[in-house]
Structure formats: structure tokens, C-alpha cells
């Protein structure tokens, strides 16, 4: 089976190729580079930097500000939605 036949087998649309290239190319390469060479370039570092606070212990919830709680809840809802959406096909 050639590479072209393999790709055609999955019937990926133009929008599908966009998401594949974005995830593995745009996000994956940059995130991987950050994990290997500079952790301050990772997505998680950027989320923690939104408040410009350096938490010595991120699990000490008493130190969390209201803004941090809002960010955490929004991110948790998004991750639950994305997991149910992609894995279980819910809300398609």
C-alpha cells in the first residue's frame, strides 16, 4: 500500500487535515521544543503565567486567587467537554 492509498483510506477532509497539521505541527512541535529546551515556552507555563504569580506549591488551594479559580474551572470544563467530545462522540 502506498502512502497516498493509506491517506485516501481514511477519507480525511480539508478541515481534517487542518486539525491534524495544527495539532502535530503547530502545537506538537512547539510544545515538544519547549518541554525539551525551555519549559517557559510550554502551554502550561503560559496558563500559570496569566496571573504573574509564582506559586511555590500549586496544590495549596488557599493561595489561589479568584481569577485562578475561574481559569481552573473553565479549563476543567473544557477538558471534560473535549474528552467526551473526542473519545465518546458526545455533543458532535
Secondary structure by P-SEA (a helix, b strand, c coil): ccaaaaaaaacccaaaaaaaaaaccccaaaaaaaacccccccaaaaaaaccccccccccccccccaaaaaaaaaaaaaaaaaaaaccccccc
